[in-house]
Every structure is written in structure tokens, then in C-alpha cells.
């Protein structure tokens, strides 16, 4: 490829003339040639890139102005004779270009293609590459590249997932830039020439996979000569001294050359954007003024990770969409080995692990390398883990960015521990040296590992890599004789993976043995002398789903001691852990309620959970609180992915000096789309709600105690562009039975107009309690007799707390009459944005009470949605009451939604990742 490019800074564009000599490497004739035009992915809100952003709740791209996004405008495509060639974008895929050949290109033949096109550079807000606010150009995927031929065309759209899949190419670039700019690249700079306000730079490179180009107004890179390489970098260095920086780079490069081999190119180009797109999670989340690690450590790890990724992705030519796990396995094995060699005593929390208070947590005991297994296990415990062979564009964001890569690295260390030799490291180096810059597959990596292993490791590729089966062993019965112990090991997931068995004496290892396939041979005999406990996976070399059932006492009464901890901690499987933490809640009647929460949940989710939280209410001056226990059964790769059952209860005030008690046994069936990136899910909840309320002497209750059997089916598919939820609810009591349906739909259009629609209908099947409206459908503020909603002043008929609304039942914002329906109610709520987060809303509904004609009601107003569904204000304007703005007490008509539940707010941020 030969590229002639000229930067036009005033229009944020590049004028490019490009020549490509393309060789048909297939065994069949080609009638068309495909090229990646990934810069044009920014041109449309309907591109695969735009859809990916929307799936990840990245709002910036959709709301960006047209001039902030980029595009490619093709002026002309010609052959070597200058004749025009037909081209199109097949299937309206905007980042793919197809050249239709007049004559088929035979195997082994070549064709010369000439392109003239304009590239409008996007701003860097979307992928960190593009033009930044200082008018620096960070160019990636900025020129046309032929898609690879690999038994047919391999065509992938830009989805901000990492590398393009291309075959290595030779490239020469002649770049014209204004004289005030500088240019940097991993390509060889052959010469520089300045004339007439522009300077022309000539670059070249052979067997390249991409050519990032930085064009900046100041030279932001350092170029350091390390061994026979030139490392060009702008990674933030935390103000460490130049000599230390050079020593870090030398150490990192030497380690890679020792454990992989020699990098084939002269220059190594590693940038801050490369690092930020795949950071060291944990380190990058800390504020700059917090440095819990020794001087240079964070910079060392950042440099090593970015350098290793650059080293591997530019030389190992696996398909980066479907076989990236090979790169991940090599990279994170090297990272863990690097830390083990140079920072063997480094803790996950660094120096924070020595601080009084923090050092009492089990998290302070974890080694730096323990984070990889921990973060992978986060997804396994949530039943969201995916096989390593899953295509990158089908991975949940947390898996794509973190968990799958960590699983690959942890798996290699598991394999290394099982083989008990250096064959894994030997295989990585052998594979790199034998396949550098050659087309290679995951099967080649597998064969290299198998050839160097003395044990059978087929299980690793068949079970660990190829599936998302959890590893879960259990140590069950033991039988003791005078000199030995027979132990029974259960492989609970039938994985046929090996497990390590330990004999423990006072916490020290006195015996270790690998059991190769517990699923087929579950009884193991070990010597009894000097052993007080048996344990599986004691050193936690295996990424096991549940390690809490891995211990059995031999001479001890209990399998594991009980441990009490203040505040939630990371799970320590050596103990039965119980946690305490202070907790507070608020409502108008109890005021601030504070008390201890006693529970067993660790940072990672568990299948069995209990929690008891008694509190003292400072206003009610009595004990209130809640408690419950639940158990969950998870099912891998099933539409029905979880069944949960349990019981919960609580006691709080529902009025001044009036308390309610609620006890709810329940059974929940959870369903989801097998494609985990889909947010589509279904839920069937069966429960019985028993409520007891204190009598009010001044206003006797018609029914202080009641029991409601409830079945609720809910469907949800919440997305950034389209949002749909629906539910059907049936309730049965001795006094009434009712059924209702709710549906909510939101649509965000390409012109940024959002329409929100909500529909509710409900009817009583029978109702023996028509003399009051406690169980009736509500037009604007449900009575919440099941005590499901988080009302802060549920019994208030006036004042600020009466203005809180919950979007349930009728969903009206104005307080109209009739306020309740004891026969049936139907309503529709709608809103659309006027400007940014300001909306116009309108509600219509029919309310029918026994013995009365149905009444048509409506209201309208302005909705201020600061955080949708979490913090919103509603200002009524016009309704059945007329112009509500004229009311002298208008401030009492303003309604609000506010959520103080920390778990609800956390979900607002974590929805991008799961």
C-alpha cells in the first residue's frame, strides 16, 4: 500500500490518494474485493459501532452533533489504467467497501487499485482516537485496508473492540502536515522535508497490521533507545525520574525477549490511549493523589501491560474476534510471572494493607495476582460468564474488558500448577518464535501446549476454554484408619478437571496430591500422620466456583472455624464468615433508623444468603428493621437461568406511632435471552404477603390484618434506544381479587427526540371492600397495601411527603377526583422531550367505581428528568381542574420522584457492564 495524505486542519480532514496492489491468495477466482473503511463507522447512528455504543449505554455518540462525528467520502476508485471501478457498501454496512471487478481475479494474480477519498476525523470523545480538544490528531483505522482472505472473506465492522482482522501488509506513507504540527508512528521515519507552510514526512513499514499515526501541536512522545529497539511512548509516568523510567522499560523489554523472543520491528509505539482502552483495572480507578504502591510500580505495570499487548497483537496473527483468548492467555501469564519475579510480596491493596483497620480485612491478605481470579469469579457467581471461544462482539462488556481475559490467564496458571513444571512458559515462547507474523490459529497454540506436556491436558481446551462450565469440587465423607484417611471428592459440575488435595496441620501444608479426574475416581487415600484437616484447592490455584465446601476435619470437631468480621469483606473460604455493619434507613415516622446488619454476603454473590437488620428509630423510639434468607439455584446456558426461594420480613412505621409487620415467603423463576448481551429477561414471582397493622384509636381500621396471594409475571427489555417492560399481576385475598397489566415503552429517535409511553389497566374480579379505598386502584398515588414501594411518608395527605409519587397504577401527576377505582381503571401516560432533560407530559384515564358512571380524566405539564426514574420533578399545567398554574398553593401540586436506595443507584452505573 502507498498512501499520499494531506492534513487540512481547518476542516479536520485528510485528503488521501491511496494505491493498493492486492494479490489473490485464495484457490478460487474473486469477482469482488472488500476493504475495511472503519472511519466511516462514525458517519451513522445506525452503524454497528453506534449500536454497540447504545448497547453499552454510551450516550455521547447518539447525542453528538454531526460535525463531531467522522466519515469517509469516496471521490473515485480506478484501476491501473485509470478506468473507474464500480463500488458500493454492501447491505448498507457503512464501514465496508466492496469493489466490483470487471474481470475475475484468478488465484495468485494481482490487481492495482487506486483510491481518492476524504477522511473527516471524528472527535476523540467516542473511542479516545480522533481529534482532541487541543487539535491533536490521534489517528487509528484512518485509511482503507483490504479485509483478510482466510478460506473466504472475513468481514467485521468497527465496534471498538480492538484490532482489525487484516493480513500483514507493506506500507509507505507520505504525509503533508502544517509546519506547526509533529507526527509520530510505529513506522520507520525515512525523511522529512519542509516547504510552503507544510512539511512532508515519509514513513514505511513491512508486515504491519495497523499504523497508528499521531499528529500533534507539541511533541508529546518520548523516544527511548532500549537494547536495539526504539520505544516511543507518552504513557503517563507519575513524574518518575528519567533513569528509573528507562530502567523500567529495559526490565520490561528484557523480560519479554527472554520469555517470548525478539520483536520483529525496530520501533515499538505504545500510547496513553492504548493503555486507557485496556487499563490495569483497579490501579486506574484510584485518584492521582492516592499512591498505595511503591514508587514506579504503577508505571511499571502500566508499561508492561501495554508493551506486552502491543508486542503480541502486532505479531501473533490469530483472528482477534474469535480467538483473542490466545493473546489474553499469553499476556496475563506473562503479567503474573512478571509480578511474581519482580514484586513477589506485592499485595492487592499495596501499602494500604498495612494500615490499621484495613489490614484486618481478608482483602488486605490478597496478593496482587489474586485479582485476576477474583474478577473472573465475579461473573461466574453472577452466572454471566462466557466461554473463552465466544466472539468478542458477543461478550458482555465486563467479560470483554476484564473477566474473559483474566479467565484465560488464570487458566494458564491452573495448567501450570497441574503440570508442576515449566512446560507452559516453554510452550508460550516456542509458539511465539515459531509463529511470529504467520497466519496461526488457536489449534496451533493447543498443539504446542499438548506437545510439551507430559500429562493429558485435553480437559483444558474442551472444558475450560470451550465452555463456561464452573469448576466446583466438594470434599464429603472421610473414613479414618490408624495410618490413613479415605476422602471422597465430588465433582459437582462433572467437568473432569483435576483438583489438588491437601493435608493441613495448624494451617501449614504437610501433604499435596493432584487428583486427575475426581468425576471418575472420587475416593482418595492419604496418609493420616500429622494432618488435622483435609482441604481441596487450599492454595487457590484453581478458579473454583465455591471453595467453602472444600474442608473436612480429621482431628478437629469443626470443618472450619467461625469468623466474625466488621464490614463486608472478600470471601475467605477457610472460615465460616459472619459480617456486621451499621445500616440506616429513613422515613418520616421512624426518622433516621440506625442499627447493625448481620449477614453472610461477601463481595462476590453467593447462592445462600441471610441478613438481619434490627434498627432503632429515633423518631418512633422503638426497634424496627428487616430480615430474610434466600437460596438460589443457577442453571448454566438455560433460558430459565435461576430459581430463588426464601422468606423476608420487616417492621416499620406506617404512621405516627403506628407500625406494620410484613412477612413474605416467595418463589422466583428468572428467565433470560441466551444471548447475554441482550437485556431481555422475564420473571415469574409467586409470593404470599401477610400484613399486620397497628390499630389507630382515632380512625379504626376496617381490616388491620390481611393476607394477599400474589402472582406477577414481568417482561423487560431495557435498552438505551428502545425500552420495553410489561407485567401482569394477579392478587387474591379473602376480601377481593384483582388483575392488572402494565406496559412501558420508550423510543429514542435519530433526531434525539424521545417518546415515552406507559399503559395501565386493572379490574377487580370481585371486591367485598368497597366501603373504603384501601385496596382500590389509585389514579395518582397507590395506597401500597403490600408495602412494596419506598414511600418516605406513606400516610401523609398533605405536605412535602404527600407529593412523592411512584410510577404505578394510574401514574397521574395531578390530584384529581375520583382518586380511586373500586371496579376498574385504565390510563395512559406519555411524555416527550422539549429540550435535553425537560419534557412535556400528558396523562389520560378512565376511572370506574361501582354504581357510578366511568369518568374521563386528564392532566398535562412539564417534567424535569435529571436522572430518569431516579430523580424527577413534575410541574402540572392543565388538567380537569383547569389551569393549575393559577392555584395560589401551586407549590403543593409539584410532584417528585427520588430514590435514596444505594443498590438502585448502583444499578444505574453497573448496567453498562452486565
N, C-alpha and C positions, 0 to 999 in steps of 0.2 A: 504494500500500500504506500502511496505517496500522497501527501496532503499539503496543499498550499492554503494557509488560513490567514485572515487579516481581522484583527480585533477592531470593531467600531464601538468605542466606549460610549459615545453619545446615544446609541440605540441599544446598548447592552447585547450586541450580537457579533457573530463571527461570519464572515463571508468565506466560504470554503470551496475550493476545487479539489477533487479527490480522484485519484486513479487507483484502480484495483485490478490486479491480474489474478484471476480466480481459476484454480485448477480443479477439475472434477476428479475426486479421489474415490468415487463410488464405482461399482461394477455395472452401472446402468447409465443410460443417457439421461441428461437433465433437460427439461423443457422450460424451467424457470429457476431463478436464483433468489434466495431470500437473504435479507440483511436486517440486522437489528438497528433500529432508529430510536434508541431509548430516550433520547432527549425529547422526542415528540410525545412521550407518555404524559408530559406535563400540560399538553395542549387541551385536554378534555377532562371534564368531570365524570365522564363515563369510561375512562381508560381503566385497565387493570390496576394501575398504580392508584388512581383515585378511589377505586372500590376497596383496595387494601387499606388505604388511609381511613376510609369510612368504617370498615370493619373493626379497626383498632381505635375508633373514637377520636381520631386526629382531625379536629375541626378546621384547622388552619387552612388546609388546601381547598376545602369546599367553599370557604368564605373569602378566599383570596380574590383580589381583583385580577382581571385578565392580564394586565401588564406585569403582574407579579409572577405569573406562570410562564413557562417557556414553550417553544415549539420549533419544528423544523419545516422550512419551506423549500421544497424541491423545485429548482428552476429548470433543470434539464438533466437527462440521462442519455448518454451516447455510447456507441461502440468505438473501436479503434479507427474506423473510417469517418467518424464524426456523424454517423447516421443516428437519429433519435430512436430510442428503445421505449417500448410500452412498459409502464409500471403502474402499480396500484397498491393499495393497502388491503390485503385480503381479509374478507369478513369484517371490514371496518375496524380491524385491530390497528390502532393509531401508531403503535411503536414498532410496526413490522412493515418492511418494504419488499415487494415482490417485483422482480424484473422478468418480463415475459420474453423469452428468446425466440427469434425468428427461425433459427435452426437449432435442433437439439445439440447439446454439448456432449460429445462422446466421452466414455471413460478415458482418463489420462490427458484429455485435451484441456486447453486453457482458453480463456476469453478475457479481453481487456474491456473494462467498464470505466466510464468517466462520468463524474457527478459534479454538478454545480448547485450548491444549495446554501441557504442562510440558516444559521442556528441562533435562535433567540434564547439566551441563557436564563434559566429560572432564578429566582431568588433562593438563597440557601436555607430559608425557613423550613423547607419540607424534608430534605434529606441530608442537610449540612453541606451539600455540594451545590454550587451555583455562585451567584454574586452576593457578597455580604454587604452590610450597610456602609462599609468603607470603600466600596467599589473594587474590592479584590475579587478575582475570578478563581474559583476552585472548581476546575472542570473535571468531570467524570462522565463517561459514556457520551462524549460530545461529538463523536464522528461515527460514520456508518461502518459497521463491521459485519462481514458475512456470518450468517448463522452456521453452526457446525453440521457437517455431514457425518453421521455416525449410524450406518445402516438406515439411512433416511434422514430427512431434515429434523433437527432438534430445535423446536421453536418455543421460546419462552418470552413472555412480556416482562417489562420492568415492573417489579413490585417492591423495590427497596429491600431486597433480601440478601444482597451481597454481590458476588461476581456474576458477570455474564458467562454463559457457557459458549466458549469460542475455541477454535483451534489456534495454536500458536501462529503468529504471523510476523513477517518482517515489515518494518515501517520506517519511513522517512517523513519528517515534518518540517516544513518551512513556515515559520510563524512571524507575522508582522504585528508588532505592538507599538503603541506610542512610547516615546523615549522615556517618559516618567515611570514606566512600568518595568518590573523584573519578572522573569519566568523561571520556574523550577519544575523538574520532572525526573523520573527514574531513567529516562532515556539518556543516551550519550549526547552531550552538547558538542557539536562538531565545530561550529563557528558562529560568530556574532558580527553583524555589520550594521552601521548606523548611517541613515541618510534621510533628509527631508522630514524631520519630525518623527520618523519611525525607525525602529531598529528591527532587523531581521535576524532571527535565531534559527539555526538548523540543528535538528535533533535526529537521531537514528537509533534503531534497536533491532535485534533479531530474536526470534522465537519469544515474542511477547504475548501476553494475554490481555493487557489493558495498559493505557498510557495516561494516567492522571497528569494533569497539567495545572500548575498554579501560576496565575498572572497577578502580581501584587504591586501595590504602590510603594511599599518598602520591602526590602528583602527580609522575610520573616524566618528563613531557614538557617540552620547551622549545618555546615558540611564538615564531617569529621573523618579523617583517614584512619581506619581500623584494619589492621593487617593489610591485605591488598584490596580492600573494599572501601568505597566512599559511602558513608551513611549520611543521608540528607534528612533532617528531621526538624519539626517545630513542636514536638510534644512538650507540654508544659513541664518545666524542670524543677519547680518548687525552689528556685533560687539557689540550687546547689552549685558548688564550685565547678569550674570547667574541668579540672583534673579528675574530680570524682565522677563527673558526667562521662568523661572519656573512659575512665576505668570501668564504669557500669556497662557501657556499650561494648568494650573489649571483652569483658567477662561473659556477656550475653552471646556475642558472636562466637567466641571460642567454644562455649557450651554447645551451640547449635552445630558448629563444624565438627565437634567431637562426636555428637550423638546423632547427627543426620548426615552431614557431608558438606561439600563446598557449594556455596550459592553460585549459579552459573553466570550471573550478570555482575557487572562492575559496580553499579550504583544500587543502593538499597534506599528506597524512598518511603519513609514512614511519617505519617502526618497526624496532627491532633484530631482531625475528622475521622481518620481510620480508627483511632483509639476510642473516640466517643461513640462511634457506631457499634463497637463491641468492647465495652469497657470491662474493667475488673469490678464486677458488681460488689457493692459493699464499700470499697475504697472511694469510688467516685461519688457516693452519696453523702460523704462527710463534708461539712463546711471546711473551707480552707484553713480556718484558724484552729481546727482540731487535727492534730497530728499524733495519733496514738502509736505510730510506728517509728522506729529509729530513722535518723537522717538518711535519706537516699533510698529507703526500702520501697516506698510507694512509687518513686520514679523508676526504680529498678524493675518492679513487677510490671508497671505500665509499658516500659520499653520492651521488656522481654516478651510480653504477650503480643504486642503489636508487631514486633520484629519477627516472632515465630509465625504469626498468621500470614504476614507478608511473604516470608520465606517459603511457606508451604503452598499457599494459594497461587503463587506465581510459578510454581514448578511441578506440582502434582496435579495431573490433568484428569481428575475424576469429574463426573457430572456434578456440578455444585448444587443442583436442585435435588437430586435423588440419592447421591452418595456422599454428601457432605460429612456424614458421620466418620468417614475415614480420616479426613483432615482434623476433625474435632478430637478423635481418639488419639492421634499423634500429638496434637498441640497440647492437650491437657495432661497427657502423660509426661511430656517434656516439662510443662509448668510445675507439676507436682514434684518431679525429680529435681528440678532447679531449686525449688524452695527447700526440699529435703537436704540438698547438698550445701547450700549457702546460708540457709536460715532454719536450721533443724529444730530450734526451740521456739520458733515464732508462733504466737498464739493468734487465734482468730480475732480477738479484741485488742491485740497489741499490748501496749503498756497499760491500757485500761483494765486489763485482767489483774493488775496488781493493786488497784485502788480498793480501799476498804469499802465494803458494801457490794461492789461489783464482783470482787473476787470470790464472793460466797455463791455466786451463780454457777451452774454447770456450764453455761456458755463461756465462762472465763477459762474453763479447763480445755476447751476445744482447740486443737491445732489449726493452723491457718489452712491446711489442706482438707480439713474436715468439712469446710463449707460446700465443697462440690457434692458430696453425698447428701448433705442436709438439704440443699436447694433442689436437687433432683427428687428427693423423697417428699418434698412439699407437694409436687404434682402427683406422685404415686398415691399419697394419702388422700388426695382430693379426687382420685380416680380420673385424672385428666392426663395421665402420662400416655405417650405415643411411641410406637416402635421407632428405632433409630433409622429404619429404612423409609420412613414417611417422607414424602416430598416436602421441601421447605415451605412451599406455598400452602400446604395443608396443615401446618403446625400451628397450634395455639401460640400466641405471642410469647408467653413465658417459656414454653418449650423451645421455640425457635431461638430466642435470645439467650436462654440460660440452661434450662433443665436437660434438653437432649444432648447438648454439647458436654455438659457435666456428667451425664449418664455414660457417654462414650468414654470419657477419661477415667471415671471411677471403674467402669467395666474392665478397662485395661489393667488397672491396679489390682482388681479382683483376680484377673487371669494371672498376673504376675505373682501374686501371693500363692495361688493354687499350684503353679508350676514350680515354685521355690527355686528359681534360677534366674539367669539374665537373658533368657531367650526372647522376652518381649522387647526389651531395649535393642537387642541384636536384630530382631526382625524389622523394627522401625527403621533402623539405619540401613539395613540391607534393601528394604523396599524403596527407600528414598534414592539411594545411589543407583539402583537398577532401573528405576522408572522415571527419573527426573526428565521433564519435558517430553514425555512419551504418553500417548493415549493409554490410560490404565483404568481398571475398574476395581470395585470393592472385592470382587472374587480374587483378583491378583493379591490383594492385601491379605485376604483369608488364607490363600495358599502359602504365602510367605510365613505366616504365623504357624500354620499347621506343620510345615516342613521343619521348623526349628523347635517344635515342641515334642517332648518325649511322652507326654500324656495325650489322651484323646480330648480335644477341645471343641468337638463339633457342637456341643451344647451351647457354647458361647455365641456362635453365629445363628444357630437355629432358634434358640430360646431367648437369649439376652438381647441380641441385635435385632432379630427378625420379628419379635413380638413385644407386647407390653405386659407380659406376664410378670406379676410381682414375685419376688423371692421371699418365701416365708416358711421357716422351719420352726418346729416345736419339739422341745425335749419333754417327753412324757414319762412313762414308767421307768423306774430304775430298780434293779434287783442286786442286792449286795451279798457277796460271799466273803470269806475271810481275806482273800487276796485280790479280788477283782469286783468290778461293778459292771453289770449289763445295763446299757442305756438304750432306750427306744427313741428313735428320731423320726418325726413325721414331716414329710414334705407336703405342706398344706396346699400348695398350688400345683403340685405334680409337674415340676419344672425339669427334673432330672439334672439339676445343677449341684455341684459339690458344696459341702459345708465343712467348716472346721470345728472340731470338738476339743474342748479344753478341760483339764483338771486344774482346779483352783485351790490354793491354800492361803488363807488370810489375804486374799486379793492378789497373790502372786501366781504366775503360771508355772505349774510343775509338769504339765503334760499337754501335748498338742498332737492332733491327728486329723488328716483330711479324709472325710468320708465322701467317696466319689459320687455315689448315686443313692441317696437315702430313700428315694421313692421305690427302689427295687430291693434294697437291703437295709432295713431300718433298725436292726439291732446291732449294737457295737459293744465290744468288751474292752474295758480299760483297766489298768492296774489300780488298786484301791489305795495303796500306801501313800500317805501324805496328802490326800485330797479331802477337802471338806465340802466342795461344791463342784458340780459339773456345769459347763456352760457351752453354748453354741455361739460361734462368731464373737468371741469375747473381745478381740481386738478391733472389731467392727470393720474388717476388711471387705465384707460383703454388704452391698447396698440392700439390706433386708427390710421388708415392709414393717414387720413388728418384731422387735427384739425383746419385748417384755416377757415372752413365754419361753425364753432360752435358758432358764436357770432351774436347777434342781439341787436340793440339799442332799448331801451324803451323810455328813455327821451333824449338820445344822438342822434345827427344828423348822425354820422357815426357809423357803427357796430364796427369798430376797428380803432384806430388812426394809422397814417402812421409813420413809424420809419426809419430813415436813419442811416446806420452803415458803419463805415470804416472797410474794410476787411470782408471776408466771415465768417459767424458765424453759430452756431446751430440755428435751426428754433425756433422762439418764436411765437406761434400761437395767442397770444394776440394782435399782431400788424401786419399791412401790411408792410413788411420789404423790403427795397431797400438798396443794398450794393454798396460801392465804393471800388476800389482797384487800385493801379498802375499796369500797364502791359507794357511789352516791347516786341518788335519783331525785327528781323534783316533781311535785305537783302542788297546786295551790293549797290543798288541805293538810297534807303532811309536811309541807315546806320542803326543805332540804333533808333528805333521809340518808344517813351515813351508817355503814356497818361493814363487817368483814364478809368477804366472799370466800367460801371454802369449796374447792373444786379440784378436778384432776386433769383438766385440759392443759396440754403443753402447747408450745408454739406451733408445732405441727398437729393437724387434726387427728383425732382418734375415733375408733368405731364406738366405744363405750364412753359416755361422759356423764358426770354428775356435777351438780352445782347447787349450793345452798347459800342464800344471802340474806340473813336477817339484818334489819336496819332499824335505827332509831329515828323517828320523825320528829324534828324539832318543833313543828307547829302542833302536831297531834299528840306529841309527848307519849308515844307508845311504840311498841315493836310492830314494824311492817316488814315486808320483804317478799322474796320469791325463792323457788327451788324447783328442782326437777332432775330427772335422769332419762337417758335415752340410749338406744343401741341401734347401730346401722349395719346392714348387710349390703355390701357393694358387689356389683356384677360387672365384670370386665367385658367391654365390647358388646354390650347389650343395650337395646332400646330402653328396657327397664334397668336402670343402672344403680338404683339404690332403693332399699326398703328400710324405713326407720320407724321405730315404735318407742313409746315412752309415756311418761306422765309428768305433768308440770302443775304447779300451784302457786298462787300468790295471794297476798293480803295487803290492801292499801285502802286509803280513804276514798270514798266517792262523794263525800260532802263533809261539812264541818262536823267532827265528832261522829261520823257515820262511816262504817267500814264494810268492805265486801271481801268475801273469800271465794276464790275460784279454783276448782280442781278439774284438770283436763287430761284424761287418758286419750292417746291418739295413735293412729296408724297412717303412715305416709308412703305413697308409692311415687317415685320420681322417674320420669322418662326424659330422654333427650335424643336429639338427632345424632346418629353415629358419626357424622362429620363434625368433629369437635369445634371447628371454627364457627359453625353455625350457633347462634344464640337460641335456637328453637328448643323449647322444652315444654313438658306437660307435668302436671302434678295432680294426684288424687289424694285428698285428705279426708280421712274418716275420724271423727272425734265425738266425744261426749263432754259437754260443758256443764258443770254443776256449779251454780252460783248461790251463795247465801249473803243476804244483805241485812245490816242492822236496821231496825225499825226507827223511824223518825216519829217521836211522840206527837209533834205538831201536825204532821201530814202522814197519817198511817199509809203504809204501802199496801197496794192491792195484792201483790204477790212478791213478798220479800225473798222467797226461796224458789228456785225453779231449775229445771233440768232440760237441756236442749241437745238433741242428737243432730249432728251436722255432717253433711257430705258436700264437699266442694271440689269441683274439677276446674283446673285453670290451665289455659294455654298461653304461652308467652313467646314472642319472637322480637325482643327489643333490639333495635339497631339504630345507628345514627341517622341513616337516610329514611328508613321505614321502620315504624314501631307499631307492633300489634300485640295486644293482650286481650284475652277473653276468659270469662269464667261463668260457670253455672253453679248455683248454690241452693241446696235444699236443707230446710230446717224442720225438725219435728219436735213438738213438745206436747204435754197433756192438754194445753190450752189453745194451741194453734199449730198450723203447718203452713209453710210458705216456700215459694220457689222464685228465684230471680236469676237474671242474666245480665252480664256487663261486658261491654266491648269498648276498647280504646284504640284509636288509630292515629298515628302521626305520619306526616309525609313532608320531607324537605325537598323542595324542587331545585333545579339547577340555577334558577334566578334568586336563590336564597329565601324564597317565600316558604314559610312553614304553615301547614294547616293541621290543626288538632281537632279530632272528633271523638266524642265519648257518648255511648248509648247505654241506657239502663232501663230495664223493665222488670217489674216484680208483681206478684199477685199472691194473695192468701188462698190456700186450698181450703182451709177453714180457719175461723177465728172466733174464739169464745171470749176474747178480752177486748171488746170494742168500747167498753166504758172508759178506757184510758188509752193513751197512745204510746205506752212504754215499748210495746212490741211492734208498733206500726212502722211502715216505710216512711222515711223522712225526706222532705224536699231539699233541705239545705244542711241540716246538722243531725246525723243519726244519734239516737239515744245510746247506742253501743251497749246493749244489754248483755252482749257476750264479752265485753271488756277486752276487745281486741285492739282498739285504737289508742294511740298515745295522746289522749286529751290531757291538758295541763289543768283545766278547770271544768270537768265534765258536767257538773251540775249547775253551772252558772247560767243564769238567764239574762244577765246584763254585765257590763264592764268589759275590760280588755279580753279576759279569758273566754268570754262567750263569743268573741269574734274569731276565734280559731276555727278553721274548717278542715275537715278531712274529705278528700275527693272520694265520696262513697254515696251509694244510693242516688238520690236526685241530683246532687252535685251543683245546686244553685248557690249563688253568692248573695243574693238579696233575700231578706227575711219576709216571705210572703205568706198569705193565708189562702187556703188551708195549708198548714205547715206539715201535716202528716196525712197518710193514707192508710185506712184500715181495711181497704179492699184491694185496690191496685194502684200502681204508679208507673208512669212512663216518662222518660226525659231524654233530651239530647243536649249536650254541651259542646260548644265549638269555639275556637279562637284562631286567630291568625296574626302574624307579626306585622306591626306598623313600622317599627324601626328597632333593629337589634333585639334587645330583650324586652321591648314594650309591645304588648299585644292588645288587640281588641277582642272581647269575648262576648258571647251571647248564649243564653240558655232558654230552651222551651220545654214545656212538660204538661202532662195531664195528670190530675190528682182525682181519684175516685174514692169516696167514703160511702159506707152503707147508708141507704136512704137519701142520698144526695146525688145531684147530677154531677158528672165529671166537670172539672174546672180547668180551663186552659190558662197557663201561667207562663210568663216570660220575664227575662231580665237581660241587661247588657251593661258593659262597662269596659274599663281599662285594666289589664293585668300586667303587672311588673314582675317578670320572672328572672330573678337574679341567679338562682340555681334551680333549674326545673325540677319540680316535685319535692324540693328540699327547703327552699326559701323563696316564697312568692307573696305578693300583695295584690289585692283585688279592690278596685275603686268602682262601685256601682254608679251608673249614669242614668239609665232609663229602664223602667220596668212597669208592671201593672200598677205600681204606686205613682207613676208619672216620673217627672224629673227629680231624681233623688238628690241631685246636687243642690237643690233648693232647701233641703231639710236643714234646719238650724243645728241639729245634732248629727250632722253628716259624719263626723269623726267616729261615731259609734257604728256606722254602717260599713266601714272599711273592714275587710276580712283578710286573714293571713294564714299561710302555711309555713310552719317552721319545724325543723327536725333537729333535735339535740341528741339523738341516738348515735353514738360514736360508730357502732357497727354499720348503720345505714350510711353514714358519711364515708366510711372506709370503702364501701362497695362502689361509691361514686368514682373512686380513683382506681380501684383494682379491676374494674370491668374492662379496662384496656388490655389487661394481661391474661385473663382467664376466659 
